[in-house]
Amino acid sequence: MSAVESETQVVAAPAKKTKQVKPARKQVKPGEVEKKEAPQTGKEYNIWYNKWAGGDREDSYSNKTKSQTRCNIKRDAGLTRANTTGVKYCCLFFARGCCPYGWECEYQHVLPDASITLPDTSKDCFARDKFADYRDDMGGVGSFQRQNRTLYIGRIKETGTGVETEEVVRRHFKEWGEIEKIRVLQYRSVAFVTYVSEMNAQFAKEAMSCQSMDNDEILNVRWATEDPNPTSKVSEKRRLEDMGREAIQAKMDPRIIDAMRSMRALEDGIGLDADDEDLEDERGAKRQRILSSDAMEGLKYFAEIRKQNGLGLATAQPKVTAPPPTGGLGLGDYASDDDD
């Protein structure tokens, strides 16, 4: 056996191992994380901005302290009580790396699943209520009026070119979900990270707030403002329309969809010239191909649904025959109130 073949077998062997689901570990011990309160710089505390009114700016670098903990998905993720109770929301403290409950936690200790629809769309992946608008500093939970998948990453220490900085940002932020694109503003210490899923962006915002990357910086992670580029607006609108169309189709009865397609196919074949024998034969053959047994069953099912809806509407609303207006025909003259 050659050396190349031996190396190939050694590399291929781990792929046969099955992934085992383990209980979630306790990230910290109770009371281990020191709770630091913001120094009082004013007379009133603003709970919207989490700072004292009249004090220093919330974004001031002097007020920022590096987070004491950080989540590690490969090491910390696991099963919790939420896997048995059916809770779909993630643990906020798990995302920040400081959940002391582990497998006893009532929330999930995994990344949010983009394929699962949350029970309440007005809440984020941590079950926190969204608001009608963003804060002035684009912090906080966010708004329910816009689907925001882009994060603003500030205070990045650049030690190389823009490409090198992008690689560093990607390496640290890809842990929290699939990234669609990254844009780095070189010499401005700013980057924009767009995730494929909004829930992954919500998780990453909490996981990377006040964290460091390769250097000893303290990141300022906020929601990004809306992209003013017209092309981006059009593409985002098209993406949301496609998502809505797919969601509607997923909830529709497949038999109704098949019946509607069959009816459209029949309507397309009716426009042939009846005087032309060749076209008439072609129309008949086309109808024979379309009217299969499955299509006929779908048409019957669709007709029954329409009949039931029509009867329900007729019984719910009394028949009223309005007199025709002067100088014209009314609805009664067209027999619009007849069952036929």
C-alpha positions in Angstrom: 0.0 0.0 0.0 1.4 3.4 -1.0 1.8 6.4 1.3 -0.9 8.3 -0.6 -3.4 5.5 -0.2 -2.7 5.3 3.5 -3.3 9.0 4.0 -6.5 8.8 2.1 -7.9 6.1 4.3 -6.9 8.0 7.5 -8.7 11.2 6.3 -11.9 9.3 5.2 -12.3 7.3 8.4 -13.8 10.2 10.6 -16.6 10.8 8.0 -18.2 7.5 9.1 -18.7 8.7 12.6 -22.3 9.7 13.5 -23.0 13.0 15.3 -24.2 12.4 18.8 -26.6 14.9 20.5 -25.4 15.7 24.0 -27.1 17.7 26.8 -26.1 21.4 26.9 -23.3 22.2 29.3 -23.5 25.0 31.9 -21.5 27.8 30.5 -20.8 29.5 33.9 -21.4 28.8 37.5 -24.1 30.7 39.4 -22.6 34.1 40.5 -19.4 33.6 38.6 -20.0 36.5 36.2 -19.6 39.8 37.9 -22.6 42.1 37.3 -21.4 45.6 36.5 -23.9 48.4 36.6 -23.4 51.6 34.6 -22.1 54.5 36.7 -24.7 57.1 37.5 -24.1 60.2 35.4 -27.6 61.7 35.6 -30.7 62.0 37.6 -33.0 59.7 35.5 -32.3 56.2 34.1 -33.5 55.7 30.5 -34.6 52.1 30.1 -35.0 52.5 26.3 -31.3 53.3 25.8 -30.0 51.5 29.0 -28.2 54.6 30.3 -28.5 57.6 32.6 -30.3 60.6 31.0 -28.0 63.5 30.6 -24.8 61.4 30.8 -22.2 60.4 28.3 -23.2 59.0 24.9 -24.1 55.3 25.0 -21.7 54.7 22.1 -18.8 56.4 23.9 -15.7 54.1 24.0 -15.0 55.0 27.6 -18.3 53.5 28.7 -17.7 50.2 26.9 -16.2 47.2 28.7 -15.2 43.9 27.1 -17.7 41.1 27.7 -16.6 38.6 30.3 -17.9 35.6 28.4 -18.4 34.4 24.9 -20.5 31.6 23.4 -18.8 28.6 21.6 -21.4 26.8 19.5 -19.5 23.6 19.1 -18.8 23.3 22.8 -21.9 24.8 24.4 -24.8 23.7 22.1 -26.9 20.8 23.3 -30.3 19.6 24.5 -32.3 21.5 27.1 -35.8 21.2 28.5 -37.0 23.3 25.6 -36.5 20.2 23.4 -39.2 18.4 25.4 -41.6 21.3 26.0 -41.6 22.5 22.4 -40.2 26.0 23.1 -38.8 27.4 19.8 -36.9 30.4 21.2 -33.2 30.6 22.0 -31.7 31.4 25.3 -30.3 35.0 25.4 -27.7 34.2 28.0 -26.6 31.2 26.0 -25.9 33.5 23.1 -23.9 35.7 25.4 -22.0 32.7 26.8 -23.2 33.1 30.4 -26.1 30.7 31.0 -25.7 28.9 34.3 -28.5 26.4 33.7 -27.3 24.3 30.9 -29.6 21.3 30.1 -32.0 22.6 32.8 -32.7 25.8 30.8 -36.2 26.5 29.5 -34.9 27.8 26.2 -32.9 26.2 23.4 -29.2 26.2 23.4 -28.7 26.0 19.7 -28.5 28.4 16.7 -32.0 29.4 15.5 -33.3 27.3 12.7 -34.2 29.4 9.7 -36.6 26.7 8.4 -38.8 26.9 11.5 -41.4 29.7 11.7 -41.6 31.3 15.2 -45.0 31.3 16.9 -45.0 35.1 17.1 -43.4 37.2 14.3 -43.5 40.3 16.5 -40.8 38.7 18.7 -37.2 38.0 18.0 -35.5 34.6 18.3 -35.1 35.3 22.1 -38.8 35.9 22.6 -38.3 39.6 23.1 -40.9 42.0 21.8 -39.9 44.1 18.8 -40.9 47.7 18.5 -42.5 49.9 15.8 -39.2 51.7 15.1 -35.5 51.4 15.8 -33.6 53.4 18.4 -31.6 56.4 17.3 -28.4 54.4 17.9 -29.8 51.4 16.0 -29.4 49.2 19.1 -31.9 47.2 21.1 -34.3 44.5 19.8 -35.2 46.1 16.5 -38.4 46.8 14.5 -41.2 44.6 13.3 -41.8 46.8 10.3 -38.7 45.8 8.4 -36.8 42.5 8.1 -33.2 43.4 8.9 -30.5 40.9 8.2 -27.5 43.2 8.2 -25.4 44.1 11.2 -23.2 47.2 11.6 -19.8 46.3 13.1 -17.8 49.2 14.4 -14.5 49.8 16.1 -12.6 47.1 14.1 -8.9 47.3 14.4 -7.5 47.0 10.9 -4.0 45.5 10.6 -3.9 44.8 6.9 -5.8 45.3 3.6 -9.5 45.3 3.2 -9.5 41.7 2.0 -7.6 40.6 5.1 -10.0 42.4 7.3 -13.0 40.8 5.5 -11.4 37.3 6.1 -11.1 38.1 9.9 -14.7 39.3 10.1 -16.0 36.3 8.2 -14.1 33.9 10.4 -15.6 35.3 13.6 -19.2 35.9 12.4 -19.8 32.7 10.3 -20.1 30.8 13.6 -23.6 32.3 14.1 -25.1 31.4 10.7 -24.8 31.4 7.0 -23.5 34.8 5.7 -24.8 36.2 2.4 -22.3 39.0 2.0 -19.7 41.1 3.9 -18.7 44.7 3.1 -15.7 46.4 4.7 -15.2 50.1 4.8 -11.4 50.3 4.8 -9.7 53.0 6.9 -13.0 53.6 8.7 -12.9 50.5 11.0 -16.5 49.5 9.9 -17.9 46.4 8.4 -21.4 45.3 7.4 -22.4 41.6 7.7 -25.6 40.4 6.0 -26.9 37.0 7.1 -29.2 34.7 5.0 -31.7 34.5 7.9 -32.8 37.4 10.1 -32.9 35.1 13.2 -29.2 34.4 12.7 -28.5 38.1 12.6 -30.4 38.6 15.8 -28.3 35.8 17.5 -25.0 37.2 16.1 -25.8 40.7 17.4 -26.0 39.5 21.0 -23.2 37.0 20.6 -20.7 39.5 19.3 -21.7 42.6 21.2 -18.6 44.0 23.1 -16.5 41.1 21.9 -13.1 41.1 20.3 -11.8 39.5 17.1 -8.1 39.0 16.5 -7.1 42.2 18.2 -8.0 43.6 21.6 -10.8 45.8 20.3 -14.3 46.1 21.8 -16.8 45.7 18.9 -19.8 48.0 18.6 -22.5 45.8 17.0 -25.7 47.5 15.9 -28.5 47.1 13.4 -27.6 48.5 10.0 -29.8 51.3 8.5 -31.7 50.6 5.3 -29.5 50.4 2.2 -30.2 53.5 0.0 -29.0 51.7 -3.2 -32.1 51.4 -5.5 -30.8 48.0 -6.8 -30.6 46.6 -3.3 -34.2 47.9 -2.6 -35.5 46.1 -5.7 -33.7 42.9 -4.9 -34.9 42.9 -1.3 -38.5 43.5 -2.3 -38.3 40.7 -4.8 -36.8 38.4 -2.2 -39.7 39.2 0.3 -42.3 38.6 -2.4 -40.7 35.2 -3.3 -40.7 34.2 0.4 -44.4 35.2 0.8 -45.3 33.2 -2.4 -43.5 30.2 -1.1 -45.2 30.4 2.3 -48.6 30.6 0.7 -47.9 27.7 -1.6 -46.7 25.6 1.3 -50.0 26.0 3.1 -52.2 25.4 0.1 -53.8 22.0 -0.7 -51.8 20.4 -3.5 -55.1 19.1 -5.0 -56.3 22.7 -5.5 -53.1 23.7 -7.1 -53.2 20.7 -9.6 -56.9 21.5 -10.3 -56.1 25.1 -11.1 -53.3 24.1 -13.4 -55.5 21.7 -15.2 -58.2 24.4 -15.7 -55.6 26.8 -17.1 -54.4 24.1 -19.5 -58.0 23.6 -20.7 -58.5 27.3 -21.2 -55.3 27.5 -23.3 -56.6 24.7 -25.6 -60.1 26.2 -26.1 -58.8 29.0 -28.4 -58.4 26.8 -31.5 -60.3 27.2 -34.7 -63.3 24.8 -34.8 -63.4 24.9 -38.7 -60.0 23.5 -39.1 -60.2 19.7 -38.7 -56.5 19.3 -38.0 -56.6 21.9 -35.3 -59.7 20.3 -33.9 -58.0 16.9 -33.7 -55.0 18.5 -32.1 -57.3 20.1 -29.5 -59.0 16.8 -28.8 -55.6 15.0 -28.4 -54.4 17.8 -26.1 -57.5 17.5 -23.9 -57.1 13.8 -23.7 -53.5 14.2 -22.5 -54.6 16.9 -19.9 -57.6 15.2 -18.6 -55.9 12.3 -16.8 -57.5 10.6 -13.8 -55.6 12.8 -11.3 -56.6 15.9 -13.1 -60.2 14.9 -13.1 -60.2 14.2 -9.4 -58.6 17.6 -8.8 -61.3 19.3 -10.9 -64.0 17.5 -9.0 -62.5 18.5 -5.7 -62.0 22.1 -6.7 -65.6 22.2 -8.0 -66.9 20.8 -4.7 -64.9 23.5 -2.8 -66.4 26.2 -4.9 -69.9 24.8 -4.5 -69.5 24.7 -0.7 -68.2 28.3 -0.6 -71.1 29.5 -2.8 -73.7 27.8 -0.7 -72.2 29.2 2.5 -72.3 32.7 1.0 -75.9 32.3 -0.2 -77.1 31.1 3.2 -75.2 33.9 5.1 -76.5 36.7 3.0 -80.3 37.2 2.3 -81.4 37.8 -1.3 -82.3 41.4 -2.0 -83.6 42.5 -5.4 -83.0 46.2 -5.9 -85.2 48.2 -8.3 -83.5 49.3 -11.5 -82.3 52.9 -11.6 -83.9 55.4 -13.9 -82.6 55.2 -17.4 -80.8 51.8 -17.1 -80.9 48.2 -16.2 -80.4 47.0 -12.6 -78.8 43.9 -11.3 -82.3 42.2 -11.2 -82.6 42.6 -15.0 -79.5 40.5 -15.4 -80.8 37.9 -13.0 -77.7 38.3 -10.9 -79.6 37.1 -7.8 -80.5 33.8 -9.3 -78.9 30.6 -8.0 -77.9 29.7 -11.5 
